Amino acid sequence: MANYKPDLSCQSKFIPIDFSQQIIPGTFEYALAHVVDNHLDLSGFEQWYQSDKGGAAAYSPSVMLKIILFGYSRGFISSRRIANACETNITFMSLSGDAQPHYTSIAAFVARMKDQIEPIFTQILLICDKEGLIGRHMFAIDGCKIKSNASKEYSGTFDELTRKEKKLRKASQRILAKHQAQDSLSDDEVSHDLKQKAKLDNSATKISEFLATHQEKTGSTGKPVKSNVTDNDSAKMTTSKGTIQGYNGIAINDDKHQIILQAQTWGSVGEQQTLKPAIEQLNNQLSKLGTPNAFEAAKFTADSGFHSEANLKYMATTGLDSYMADTQFRSRNPLFKTSETYHTAQEKRRLKRSKGKPRQFTQDDFNFDPVSNHCICPAGKTLWRQSTSIITQGKSYVRFTGYLKDCRFCPLQKQCMRKLPKSTGRQVQFLTNRVQNVSHSDRMKVKIDSPIGRRQYSKRLGAIEPVFGNITVNKGMNKFTLRGQDKVNTQWKMYCLVHNIEKLRNNLH
């Protein structure tokens, strides 16, 4: 017979633990504890508490900060998971001194940090600057779309939400009509249907109360945009993994050690509109760090999401040496023009966007002779010159239009026009040499297409992209648990704090 070792799981064993020995130098938790205990001024939290003359003692802000930021660094973004870890995880016990706050205390602490998070963020930057982690040679900006604690099913314009409410009311009435028509339903079926009816009525009431207490949001063009019943500050956003209801976390970092200098979340606002306030916040932050003139010698990079004529005009006034790509930046790159991999990937994206439809003819497919001012379409038909004095953003264009009789029966019509021609044929315009004014976009194209410009812009990829990968993938901070612009912005800055403190861990011993 087999001889097994005895099962001693019921035997008592006492293990002495020294909490101070569990925090090992060189780790994130050591850097976090060292910074919070020795460098941060947390006096701003004292206004929260008036328990010196009565009531229960409060948890120390230093303890709450340590367990929350350490929890975020391990992907514990739920207050319940952090509270549970304080009871079961030895590192959490060591950081908290074996304090075990309730999850509601943890959630309330984060939700109330609107006014305290900015001073803490600045103090961490001062420590990073003292350790030589901020170079001020190049700044890079980008955005990361993160899910919010809101359902995208309750998102839509006021007209869409009104129709949704009516559908829910009708569905509730159908359940009632079903009960009136059938008296032989079992008790289980009746109970299930009543629960379903109550759920539909609650959802409809929630939408009607929202419509009655909120104003409809409008976009930059004045048209209505989608609101959200659960978190109206969030917005529907398209990502590489589908559409989400969330916020766009904007961050500006320094290229020397990828320290985040500015962080802000935005909901319904487009990415282009976030550039100016982000630059202004960065300038204020650099002033707090004692270098108000840093813009005079620093470079700045941004991708095509921030490119616009208004933004480039603003950047020209800041003193920053800016490099901002446009949507055609890669297509003008000689390396990409001869890259089969790039063109294959572009075609796959185009087919996905167009749902398999063939490629439409572009301006390059038309034969334009600037000397004779003639234009011939891909089908070999001559277009008539509609206008020679079209001025757009200081540029002069000549426009040609196809004859309706030619376009209506053209065998290449599906590749040339999205819709059947009714009043006019295909229109196409070409840039002439008569340029009135050179726009900021034109100047940026010349600047960024130069060898120096491409070399400077290429540094953006290594400066800002790894930051979002570290936050959302490595650390698992890929969702906001709070609702509302102020609370979500606080949580985003705490995510960025985790990233910055991690950069300090090798410098603090």
CORSUL-V835822 format. One record per pair of residues at least 12 apart in sequence whose ideal C-beta (glycine too) atoms are under 10 Angstrom apart, sorted by the first residue. I is the first residue (numbers start at 1). GAP is how many residues later the second one is. D is the distance in whole Angstrom. If there is no record, write none. Layout:
BEGIN
((I/GAP/D) (I/GAP/D))
END
This chain:
BEGIN
((17/73/7) (17/76/8) (17/77/8) (17/81/9) (18/76/9) (19/71/8) (19/72/10) (19/74/7) (19/75/4) (19/76/9) (19/77/9) (19/78/7) (19/79/7) (20/13/10) (20/74/7) (20/77/10) (21/73/8) (22/68/6) (22/69/6) (22/70/10) (22/71/8) (22/72/4) (22/73/9) (23/68/8) (23/71/6) (23/72/7) (24/67/10) (25/480/9) (25/483/8) (25/484/5) (26/479/6) (26/480/7) (26/482/9) (26/483/7) (27/64/9) (27/475/10) (27/478/7) (28/41/9) (28/42/7) (28/45/6) (28/46/9) (28/63/10) (28/447/10) (28/470/8) (28/473/7) (28/474/5) (28/476/9) (28/477/5) (29/37/8) (29/40/9) (29/41/6) (29/44/8) (29/45/10) (29/62/6) (29/63/9) (29/65/8) (29/66/6) (29/472/10) (29/476/9) (30/65/10) (30/475/7) (30/478/7) (30/479/9) (31/96/10) (31/470/6) (31/471/7) (31/472/9) (31/473/5) (31/474/4) (31/475/8) (31/476/8) (31/477/5) (31/478/10) (32/33/8) (32/34/6) (32/35/10) (32/37/6) (32/38/6) (32/41/8) (32/63/7) (32/465/9) (32/466/8) (32/469/6) (32/470/9) (32/472/9) (32/473/8) (32/476/10) (33/29/9) (33/33/6) (33/37/9) (33/61/8) (33/62/6) (33/475/10) (34/93/10) (34/467/10) (34/470/9) (34/471/9) (34/474/5) (34/475/9) (35/30/9) (35/31/9) (35/34/10) (35/85/10) (35/88/9) (35/89/7) (35/92/6) (35/462/10) (35/465/10) (35/466/6) (35/469/7) (35/470/10) (35/473/7) (36/24/10) (36/25/9) (36/26/5) (36/27/9) (36/28/10) (36/29/5) (36/30/5) (36/33/8) (36/59/9) (36/84/9) (36/88/10) (36/465/9) (37/25/6) (37/29/8) (38/89/10) (38/470/9) (39/84/7) (39/85/8) (39/87/8) (39/88/6) (39/91/9) (39/465/10) (39/469/9) (40/21/9) (40/22/8) (40/25/8) (40/79/9) (40/80/6) (40/83/5) (40/84/8) (40/87/9) (41/78/8) (41/79/9) (41/82/7) (42/18/8) (42/19/5) (42/20/6) (42/22/10) (42/23/8) (42/74/8) (42/77/9) (42/78/8) (42/81/10) (43/18/9) (43/76/10) (44/17/9) (44/69/10) (44/71/7) (44/72/5) (44/74/10) (44/75/6) (44/76/8) (45/13/9) (45/15/9) (45/16/4) (45/17/9) (45/19/9) (45/20/9) (45/64/9) (45/67/9) (45/68/9) (45/70/10) (45/71/6) (45/75/10) (46/12/10) (46/15/8) (47/68/9) (47/69/9) (48/13/8) (48/60/10) (48/61/9) (48/64/7) (48/65/10) (48/68/9) (49/12/9) (58/43/10) (58/47/9) (58/51/10) (59/37/8) (59/40/6) (59/41/10) (59/42/5) (59/43/10) (59/46/6) (59/47/9) (59/50/8) (60/36/9) (60/37/9) (60/39/8) (61/48/8) (61/52/10) (61/55/8) (61/59/10) (62/33/10) (62/34/10) (62/35/10) (63/23/10) (63/32/7) (63/33/5) (63/34/7) (63/36/6) (63/38/8) (63/46/10) (64/18/10) (64/32/9) (64/35/9) (64/37/7) (64/41/8) (64/42/7) (64/44/10) (64/45/5) (64/46/9) (64/49/10) (65/30/10) (65/44/8) (65/45/10) (65/48/9) (65/51/10) (65/55/8) (65/429/9) (65/432/9) (66/26/9) (66/28/10) (66/29/4) (66/30/7) (66/31/9) (67/15/6) (67/16/9) (67/18/8) (67/19/6) (67/22/10) (67/24/10) (67/25/6) (67/26/10) (67/28/6) (67/29/5) (67/32/8) (67/33/10) (67/34/8) (67/39/7) (67/42/10) (68/14/6) (68/33/10) (68/38/6) (68/39/10) (68/41/7) (68/42/6) (68/45/9) (68/423/10) (68/426/7) (68/429/10) (68/430/10) (69/26/9) (69/51/10) (69/425/7) (69/426/9) (69/428/6) (69/429/6) (69/432/7) (70/12/9) (70/15/9) (70/19/9) (70/21/7) (70/22/7) (70/24/10) (70/25/6) (70/26/9) (70/428/9) (70/431/10) (71/12/9) (71/14/6) (71/15/9) (71/18/9) (71/21/7) (71/24/10) (71/35/8) (71/427/10) (72/38/10) (72/399/9) (72/403/7) (72/404/9) (72/405/6) (72/419/9) (72/422/6) (72/423/6) (72/425/8) (72/426/5) (72/427/10) (73/401/9) (73/402/6) (73/403/9) (73/404/8) (73/422/10) (73/424/10) (73/425/5) (73/426/9) (73/428/8) (73/429/7) (74/15/9) (74/17/9) (74/18/9) (74/401/8) (74/402/7) (74/403/10) (74/424/10) (75/399/9) (75/400/6) (75/401/3) (75/402/7) (75/403/8) (75/404/10) (76/13/9) (76/16/9) (76/400/8) (76/401/10) (77/33/10) (77/398/9) (77/399/7) (77/400/6) (77/401/8) (77/402/6) (77/403/8) (77/404/6) (77/405/10) (77/414/8) (77/417/10) (77/418/9) (78/25/8) (78/28/9) (78/29/9) (78/401/9) (78/403/6) (79/22/9) (79/23/9) (79/24/4) (79/25/7) (79/26/8) (79/27/4) (79/28/4) (79/29/9) (79/30/9) (79/31/7) (79/32/10) (79/402/7) (79/403/10) (80/22/10) (80/23/5) (80/24/10) (80/26/8) (80/27/9) (80/401/10) (81/22/8) (81/25/10) (82/14/10) (82/19/9) (82/21/7) (82/24/5) (82/25/9) (82/28/10) (83/17/7) (83/18/6) (83/19/6) (83/20/4) (83/21/9) (83/22/8) (83/23/6) (83/24/9) (84/16/10) (84/19/8) (85/15/10) (86/12/8) (86/13/7) (86/14/5) (86/15/7) (86/16/10) (86/17/10) (86/20/9) (87/13/5) (107/374/8) (107/375/8) (110/371/8) (110/372/7) (110/377/8) (110/380/7) (110/381/6) (110/384/7) (111/370/10) (111/371/6) (111/372/9) (111/373/9) (111/375/9) (111/376/5) (111/379/8) (111/380/9) (112/375/9) (112/378/9) (113/373/10) (113/374/9) (113/377/5) (113/378/9) (113/380/9) (113/381/8) (114/370/10) (114/371/10) (114/372/5) (114/373/7) (114/375/8) (114/376/6) (115/371/10) (115/375/9) (116/374/9) (117/146/10) (117/369/10) (117/372/8) (117/373/5) (117/374/9) (117/375/9) (117/376/5) (117/377/7) (117/379/10) (117/380/8) (118/145/10) (118/163/10) (118/167/9) (118/170/10) (118/371/10) (118/372/9) (118/375/8) (119/169/10) (120/373/8) (120/374/9) (120/377/7) (121/139/9) (121/140/9) (121/141/9) (121/142/7) (121/164/8) (121/167/10) (121/372/5) (121/373/9) (121/375/7) (121/376/6) (121/379/8) (122/139/10) (122/162/10) (122/163/7) (122/166/5) (122/167/8) (123/165/10) (124/135/9) (124/136/10) (124/372/9) (124/373/6) (124/376/5) (124/377/7) (124/379/10) (124/380/8) (125/129/10) (125/134/7) (125/135/9) (125/136/7) (125/137/10) (125/160/7) (125/161/9) (125/163/8) (125/164/6) (125/372/10) (125/375/7) (126/162/8) (126/163/7) (126/164/9) (127/373/9) (127/374/9) (127/377/6) (127/380/9) (127/381/9) (128/126/9) (128/128/10) (128/129/8) (128/131/5) (128/132/10) (128/133/9) (128/161/9) (128/372/6) (128/373/9) (128/375/7) (128/376/6) (128/379/9) (129/125/10) (129/130/8) (129/132/10) (129/157/10) (129/159/10) (129/160/5) (129/161/8) (129/162/9) (130/159/10) (130/377/9) (131/126/9) (131/128/10) (131/372/9) (131/373/6) (131/375/9) (131/376/4) (131/377/8) (132/124/8) (132/125/9) (132/375/8) (133/121/8) (133/123/7) (133/124/4) (133/125/9) (133/126/5) (133/367/9) (133/370/6) (133/371/7) (133/373/10) (133/374/7) (134/119/10) (134/120/5) (134/121/10) (134/122/6) (134/123/7) (134/125/5) (134/127/7) (134/152/9) (134/155/7) (134/157/9) (134/160/9) (135/119/6) (135/120/7) (135/121/3) (135/122/8) (135/124/9) (135/163/9) (136/118/7) (136/119/10) (136/120/8) (136/125/9) (136/150/7) (136/153/9) (136/155/6) (136/157/10) (136/158/5) (136/159/9) (136/161/8) (136/162/6) (136/163/10) (137/117/8) (137/118/6) (137/119/7) (137/157/10) (137/160/8) (137/161/6) (137/162/7) (137/322/10) (138/115/10) (138/116/7) (138/117/4) (138/118/8) (138/160/6) (138/161/4) (138/162/7) (138/163/7) (138/182/10) (138/183/9) (138/185/9) (138/318/8) (138/321/6) (138/322/8) (138/325/7) (139/113/5) (139/114/7) (139/115/6) (139/116/7) (139/122/7) (139/123/9) (139/139/10) (139/140/9) (139/143/7) (139/147/9) (139/155/9) (139/156/9) (139/159/6) (139/160/7) (139/161/5) (139/162/8) (139/163/9) (139/181/8) (139/183/10) (139/321/10) (139/324/8) (139/325/9) (140/111/9) (140/112/7) (140/113/6) (140/114/8) (140/115/6) (140/118/9) (140/159/9) (140/160/8) (140/161/5) (140/162/7) (140/163/9) (140/183/10) (140/317/10) (140/319/8) (140/320/5) (140/321/9) (140/322/9) (140/323/4) (140/324/4) (140/325/9) (140/327/9) (141/109/7) (141/110/7) (141/111/5) (141/112/8) (141/121/8) (141/130/10) (141/133/8) (141/134/7) (141/137/6) (141/138/8) (141/141/8) (141/159/7) (141/160/8) (141/161/5) (141/162/8) (141/164/9) (141/165/7) (141/183/9) (141/319/9) (141/322/10) (141/323/7) (142/106/10) (142/107/9) (142/108/8) (142/109/7) (142/110/8) (142/111/9) (142/129/9) (142/159/9) (142/160/7) (142/161/6) (142/163/8) (142/164/9) (142/318/8) (142/319/10) (142/321/9) (142/322/4) (142/323/7) (142/325/8) (142/326/7) (143/94/10) (143/104/10) (143/105/5) (143/106/6) (143/107/5) (143/108/8) (143/121/10) (143/122/9) (143/123/8) (143/128/6) (143/131/7) (143/135/10) (143/159/10) (143/160/9) (143/162/7) (143/163/9) (143/321/10) (143/325/9) (144/95/10) (144/102/10) (144/103/9) (144/104/7) (144/105/5) (144/106/8) (144/107/7) (144/121/10) (144/320/10) (144/321/10) (144/323/8) (144/324/4) (144/325/9) (144/327/7) (144/328/6) (144/334/9) (144/348/9) (144/351/10) (145/90/10) (145/92/5) (145/93/8) (145/94/5) (145/95/9) (145/96/9) (145/98/10) (145/99/6) (145/101/6) (145/102/8) (145/103/5) (145/104/8) (145/126/10) (145/323/10) (145/327/10) (146/88/10) (146/91/9) (146/93/9) (146/98/8) (146/100/5) (146/101/6) (146/102/8) (146/103/6) (146/119/8) (146/322/9) (146/325/9) (146/326/7) (146/331/8) (146/332/6) (146/333/6) (146/334/6) (146/342/9) (146/345/10) (146/346/8) (146/349/9) (147/87/9) (147/90/9) (147/92/9) (147/97/5) (147/98/7) (147/99/5) (147/100/9) (147/331/7) (147/332/5) (147/333/7) (148/80/8) (148/82/8) (148/83/5) (148/85/8) (148/86/4) (148/87/9) (148/89/10) (148/96/8) (148/97/6) (148/98/5) (148/99/6) (148/117/9) (148/119/8) (148/331/8) (148/332/5) (148/333/9) (148/334/9) (148/335/7) (148/336/10) (148/340/7) (149/81/8) (149/82/7) (149/85/9) (149/96/9) (149/97/9) (149/330/7) (149/331/6) (149/332/5) (149/333/6) (149/334/5) (149/335/10) (149/338/10) (149/339/8) (149/342/10) (150/78/5) (150/79/8) (150/80/4) (150/81/4) (150/82/9) (150/83/9) (150/84/5) (150/85/10) (150/94/10) (150/95/5) (150/96/8) (150/97/10) (150/330/9) (150/333/6) (151/77/8) (151/78/8) (151/79/6) (151/80/9) (151/94/7) (152/74/9) (152/76/8) (152/78/9) (152/82/9) (152/83/10) (152/84/6) (152/85/10) (152/91/7) (152/92/7) (152/93/4) (152/94/9) (153/50/9) (153/75/10) (153/76/9) (153/77/9) (153/92/9) (154/49/8) (154/52/8) (154/53/7) (154/56/8) (154/73/9) (154/74/6) (154/75/4) (154/76/6) (154/77/9) (154/91/9) (155/71/5) (155/72/7) (155/73/5) (155/74/8) (155/75/8) (155/76/9) (155/77/9) (155/79/8) (155/80/8) (155/81/5) (155/88/10) (155/90/6) (156/51/9) (156/68/10) (156/69/10) (156/70/5) (156/71/7) (156/72/8) (156/73/9) (156/80/9) (157/59/7) (157/60/9) (157/61/10) (157/66/9) (157/67/5) (157/68/7) (157/69/6) (157/70/7) (158/52/9) (158/53/6) (158/56/9) (158/57/9) (158/58/5) (158/59/9) (158/66/7) (158/68/10) (158/69/7) (159/57/9) (159/65/8) (160/64/9) (160/66/8) (160/67/9) (161/46/5) (161/47/9) (161/49/7) (161/50/6) (161/53/10) (161/55/9) (161/65/9) (161/66/7) (161/67/9) (161/68/7) (162/45/8) (162/46/9) (162/49/7) (164/39/9) (164/40/8) (164/43/6) (164/65/9) (165/38/8) (165/39/5) (165/40/9) (165/41/9) (165/42/4) (165/43/6) (165/45/9) (165/46/8) (166/38/8) (166/41/10) (167/33/9) (167/37/9) (168/31/9) (168/32/5) (168/33/8) (168/34/9) (168/35/5) (168/36/4) (168/37/9) (168/38/9) (168/39/7) (168/40/10) (169/31/8) (169/32/8) (169/34/10) (169/35/5) (169/36/10) (169/38/10) (169/39/9) (170/30/9) (170/34/10) (171/25/9) (171/26/9) (171/28/10) (171/29/5) (171/30/10) (171/32/10) (171/33/9) (172/24/9) (172/25/5) (172/26/9) (172/27/9) (172/28/4) (172/29/5) (172/30/10) (172/31/9) (172/32/7) (173/24/9) (173/27/9) (174/23/9) (174/26/9) (175/17/10) (175/18/5) (175/19/8) (175/21/6) (175/22/5) (175/23/10) (175/25/8) (175/26/10) (176/17/9) (176/18/10) (176/21/7) (178/15/7) (178/19/10) (179/14/7) (179/15/9) (179/18/9) (203/26/9) (206/23/6) (206/24/9) (207/22/6) (209/20/9) (210/17/8) (210/18/9) (210/19/5) (210/20/9) (210/22/8) (211/16/9) (211/18/9) (214/13/7) (214/15/9) (214/18/6) (215/12/9) (215/17/10) (217/15/8) (217/16/10) (217/18/9) (217/50/9) (217/51/6) (218/50/10) (219/49/8) (219/50/10) (219/51/8) (220/49/9) (220/50/7) (220/52/9) (220/53/7) (225/43/6) (226/19/9) (226/42/8) (227/41/9) (228/17/6) (228/39/9) (228/40/9) (228/255/10) (230/15/8) (230/253/7) (231/14/8) (231/15/9) (231/16/9) (231/36/8) (231/249/9) (231/251/9) (231/252/4) (231/253/7) (231/254/9) (231/256/10) (231/257/8) (232/35/8) (232/36/9) (232/251/9) (232/252/9) (232/253/9) (233/14/8) (233/32/9) (233/33/9) (233/34/5) (233/35/8) (233/250/8) (233/251/6) (233/252/4) (233/253/9) (233/254/9) (233/255/7) (233/256/9) (234/12/6) (234/13/6) (234/14/10) (234/31/9) (234/32/10) (234/33/5) (234/34/8) (234/246/8) (234/249/8) (234/250/9) (234/251/9) (234/254/8) (235/12/8) (235/13/8) (235/31/8) (235/32/5) (235/33/4) (235/34/8) (235/35/10) (236/31/10) (236/32/9) (237/30/9) (237/31/10) (237/34/10) (244/235/10) (245/22/10) (246/19/9) (246/21/8) (246/233/8) (246/234/7) (246/242/9) (247/17/10) (247/18/4) (247/19/7) (247/20/5) (247/21/10) (247/233/6) (247/238/8) (247/241/5) (247/242/8) (247/244/10) (247/245/7) (248/16/9) (248/17/7) (248/18/5) (248/19/8) (248/20/10) (248/21/8) (248/22/9) (248/23/6) (248/26/7) (248/57/9) (248/244/10) (249/14/7) (249/15/8) (249/16/5) (249/17/8) (249/219/8) (249/222/8) (249/223/9) (249/228/10) (249/231/9) (249/239/9) (249/240/9) (249/242/10) (249/243/5) (249/244/9) (249/246/8) (249/247/8) (250/12/8) (250/13/7) (250/14/5) (250/15/7) (250/16/6) (250/19/10) (250/21/8) (250/24/5) (250/25/9) (250/27/9) (250/28/6) (250/31/10) (250/56/9) (250/242/9) (251/12/5) (251/13/8) (251/14/10) (251/27/8) (251/213/7) (251/216/6) (251/217/8) (251/220/9) (251/241/8) (251/242/10) (251/244/9) (251/245/6) (251/248/9) (252/12/9) (252/23/10) (252/26/6) (252/27/8) (252/29/8) (252/30/5) (252/33/9) (252/48/9) (252/50/9) (252/211/10) (252/212/8) (253/29/10) (253/210/6) (253/211/6) (253/213/10) (253/214/6) (253/215/10) (253/243/9) (253/246/9) (253/247/9) (254/28/10) (254/32/10) (254/40/10) (254/44/9) (254/209/8) (254/210/10) (255/43/10) (255/44/9) (255/46/9) (255/204/6) (255/205/8) (255/207/8) (255/208/4) (255/209/8) (256/207/9) (257/243/9) (257/246/6) (257/247/10) (257/249/10) (257/250/10) (258/204/9) (258/205/6) (258/206/8) (258/207/10) (258/208/6) (258/209/5) (258/212/8) (258/241/8) (258/242/9) (258/245/7) (259/208/9) (259/237/10) (259/240/8) (259/241/6) (259/244/6) (259/245/9) (260/204/9) (260/207/6) (260/211/9) (260/233/9) (260/235/9) (260/236/4) (260/237/8) (260/239/6) (260/240/6) (260/243/9) (261/17/10) (261/20/9) (261/21/6) (261/24/5) (261/25/7) (261/28/8) (261/33/10) (261/235/9) (261/239/9) (262/15/9) (262/16/6) (262/17/8) (262/18/9) (262/19/5) (262/20/4) (262/21/9) (262/22/9) (262/23/6) (262/24/9) (262/231/10) (262/234/9) (263/15/9) (263/18/9) (263/22/10) (263/226/8) (263/229/6) (263/230/5) (263/231/9) (263/232/8) (263/233/4) (263/234/9) (263/236/9) (263/237/10) (264/13/7) (264/14/6) (264/17/7) (264/221/10) (264/225/6) (264/228/7) (264/229/8) (264/232/10) (265/215/8) (265/220/7) (265/221/10) (265/222/10) (265/223/5) (265/224/5) (265/225/9) (265/226/8) (265/227/5) (265/228/9) (265/230/10) (266/12/9) (266/219/8) (266/222/10) (266/223/9) (266/226/10) (267/217/10) (267/218/6) (267/221/8) (268/217/10) (270/35/9) (270/36/10) (270/38/9) (271/31/10) (271/32/9) (271/33/10) (271/34/4) (271/35/6) (271/36/10) (271/37/10) (272/30/10) (272/32/10) (272/33/7) (272/34/6) (272/35/8) (272/36/5) (272/38/8) (272/39/6) (273/33/10) (273/35/9) (273/37/9) (273/38/9) (274/31/9) (274/32/8) (274/37/10) (275/25/10) (275/27/7) (275/30/9) (275/31/5) (275/32/9) (275/33/8) (275/35/9) (275/36/5) (275/37/10) (275/39/7) (275/40/8) (275/49/9) (276/30/10) (276/34/8) (276/35/7) (276/38/6) (276/39/9) (276/42/9) (278/24/10) (278/28/9) (279/16/9) (279/21/8) (279/23/10) (279/32/9) (279/35/8) (279/36/8) (279/39/6) (279/41/8) (279/43/10) (280/34/10) (280/38/9) (282/12/9) (282/13/9) (282/16/10) (282/18/9) (282/36/10) (282/38/9) (283/12/7) (283/35/8) (283/36/10) (283/37/10) (286/12/9) (293/26/8) (294/25/9) (294/26/9) (295/23/6) (295/24/4) (295/25/5) (295/26/9) (296/22/10) (296/23/5) (296/24/9) (296/25/9) (297/22/9) (297/23/9) (297/24/8) (298/20/10) (298/21/8) (298/22/6) (298/23/7) (298/24/10) (299/21/7) (299/22/5) (299/23/8) (299/24/7) (299/157/6) (299/158/10) (299/160/8) (299/161/10) (300/15/7) (300/18/8) (300/19/10) (300/20/4) (300/21/7) (300/22/5) (300/23/7) (300/24/8) (300/156/10) (300/160/10) (301/19/10) (301/20/10) (301/21/8) (301/22/5) (301/23/7) (301/24/8) (301/147/9) (301/155/7) (301/156/6) (301/157/9) (301/158/7) (301/159/4) (301/160/9) (301/162/7) (301/163/8) (302/13/9) (302/20/7) (302/21/8) (302/22/5) (302/23/8) (302/155/9) (302/158/8) (302/162/9) (303/21/8) (303/22/6) (303/23/10) (303/24/10) (303/26/9) (303/154/9) (303/157/7) (303/158/9) (303/161/9) (303/162/10) (304/20/8) (304/21/5) (304/22/6) (304/23/5) (304/24/9) (304/25/7) (304/26/9) (305/19/10) (305/20/9) (305/22/9) (306/16/10) (306/18/6) (306/19/9) (307/17/5) (307/18/6) (307/19/5) (307/20/7) (307/22/9) (307/134/8) (307/137/8) (307/138/10) (307/141/10) (308/16/9) (308/18/9) (308/132/9) (308/133/8) (309/84/7) (309/130/6) (309/131/6) (309/132/5) (309/133/10) (309/135/10) (310/130/9) (311/13/7) (311/129/9) (311/130/10) (311/133/10) (312/12/7) (312/14/10) (312/127/8) (312/128/4) (312/129/6) (312/130/10) (312/131/8) (312/132/6) (313/126/9) (313/127/5) (313/128/9) (314/126/9) (315/125/8) (315/129/9) (316/124/6) (316/127/9) (316/128/10) (321/126/9) (321/135/8) (322/118/10) (322/122/8) (322/125/9) (322/126/9) (322/134/10) (323/121/8) (323/124/7) (323/125/5) (323/129/9) (323/130/6) (323/131/9) (323/132/10) (323/133/5) (323/134/5) (323/135/9) (323/136/9) (323/137/8) (324/116/10) (324/117/9) (324/120/6) (324/123/9) (324/124/7) (324/133/8) (324/136/10) (325/119/9) (325/120/9) (325/123/6) (325/124/10) (325/128/10) (325/129/10) (325/132/6) (325/135/8) (326/115/7) (326/118/7) (326/119/6) (326/122/8) (326/123/10) (328/117/8) (329/115/10) (329/116/8) (329/119/7) (329/120/8) (329/124/10) (329/125/9) (329/128/8) (330/12/7) (330/16/9) (331/12/10) (331/15/8) (332/113/8) (332/116/9) (332/117/6) (332/122/10) (333/116/8) (333/121/7) (334/115/10) (334/120/10) (335/119/9) (347/12/8) (354/64/10) (357/57/8) (357/58/9) (357/61/9) (358/54/10) (358/56/7) (358/57/5) (359/56/7) (360/54/9) (360/55/6) (360/56/7) (360/57/8) (360/58/7) (361/16/8) (361/17/6) (361/18/9) (361/51/7) (361/54/6) (361/55/5) (361/56/9) (361/65/8) (361/67/9) (362/66/9) (363/65/6) (363/66/8) (363/67/7) (363/68/9) (365/12/8) (365/13/5) (365/47/10) (365/50/9) (365/51/9) (365/63/9) (366/12/7) (366/17/8) (366/34/8) (366/36/10) (366/50/10) (366/60/9) (366/62/5) (366/63/10) (366/64/8) (367/13/9) (367/15/10) (367/16/10) (368/15/9) (368/30/8) (368/32/8) (368/60/8) (368/61/10) (368/62/5) (368/63/10) (369/61/10) (370/28/8) (370/60/7) (370/61/10) (370/62/7) (370/63/8) (373/12/6) (373/15/8) (373/25/7) (373/27/9) (373/57/10) (373/59/9) (374/26/9) (375/23/9) (375/24/9) (375/25/4) (375/26/9) (375/27/9) (375/53/7) (375/54/10) (375/55/8) (376/24/9) (377/23/9) (377/25/6) (377/26/10) (377/29/8) (377/30/9) (377/33/8) (377/35/8) (377/39/7) (377/48/9) (377/49/7) (377/51/8) (378/32/9) (378/34/6) (378/37/8) (378/38/7) (378/48/10) (379/23/9) (379/27/8) (379/28/9) (379/31/5) (379/32/7) (379/33/5) (379/34/9) (379/36/10) (379/37/8) (379/47/10) (380/26/10) (380/32/10) (381/21/7) (381/22/7) (381/24/10) (381/25/5) (381/26/8) (381/29/7) (381/31/10) (381/44/9) (381/45/10) (382/18/9) (382/20/9) (382/21/8) (382/24/9) (383/16/9) (383/17/4) (383/18/6) (383/19/5) (383/20/8) (383/23/9) (383/24/10) (383/42/8) (383/43/8) (383/44/9) (383/45/7) (384/16/7) (384/17/6) (384/18/8) (384/19/7) (384/41/9) (385/13/7) (385/14/8) (385/15/6) (385/16/8) (386/12/9) (386/13/5) (386/14/6) (386/15/5) (386/38/9) (386/41/7) (386/42/10) (386/43/9) (387/12/5) (387/13/9) (387/14/9) (387/42/8) (388/44/8) (388/46/9) (389/43/10) (389/45/9) (390/39/6) (390/41/10) (390/42/9) (391/43/9) (391/44/10) (391/45/7) (391/46/10) (392/37/9) (392/39/10) (392/47/10) (393/42/10) (393/43/9) (393/44/8) (393/45/10) (393/46/5) (393/47/10) (393/48/8) (393/49/9) (394/41/6) (394/42/5) (394/43/3) (394/44/7) (394/45/6) (394/48/8) (395/36/6) (395/37/8) (395/39/9) (395/40/6) (395/41/7) (395/42/8) (395/43/9) (395/44/8) (395/47/8) (396/35/7) (396/36/5) (396/37/8) (396/38/4) (396/39/7) (396/40/7) (397/32/4) (397/33/7) (397/34/6) (397/35/7) (397/37/9) (398/30/10) (398/31/6) (398/32/6) (398/33/8) (398/34/6) (398/36/10) (399/28/6) (399/29/7) (399/30/4) (399/31/8) (400/25/10) (400/26/9) (400/27/7) (400/28/6) (400/29/7) (400/30/8) (401/23/6) (401/24/6) (401/25/7) (401/26/5) (401/27/8) (401/28/10) (402/14/8) (402/15/9) (402/19/8) (402/22/8) (402/23/3) (402/24/4) (402/25/8) (402/26/8) (403/18/10) (403/21/9) (403/22/6) (403/23/10) (404/17/6) (404/18/8) (404/19/7) (404/20/6) (404/21/5) (404/22/10) (405/16/10) (405/20/8) (406/15/9) (406/19/6) (406/20/9) (407/13/9) (407/14/5) (407/17/8) (407/18/4) (407/19/6) (408/12/8) (408/13/5) (408/14/9) (408/17/8) (409/12/10) (410/15/9) (410/16/9) (412/14/10) (413/12/10) (413/13/9) (416/12/10) (466/33/10) (467/29/8) (467/32/6) (467/33/10) (468/31/9) (470/25/10) (470/28/9) (470/29/6) (470/32/8) (470/33/10) (471/21/9) (471/24/5) (471/25/7) (471/27/7) (471/28/6) (471/31/10) (472/23/9) (474/25/9) (474/28/9) (475/20/8) (475/23/6) (475/24/8) (475/27/8) (477/14/9) (477/15/9) (477/17/9) (477/18/5) (477/19/9) (477/21/7) (477/22/9) (478/17/9) (479/12/10) (480/12/7) (480/15/9))
END
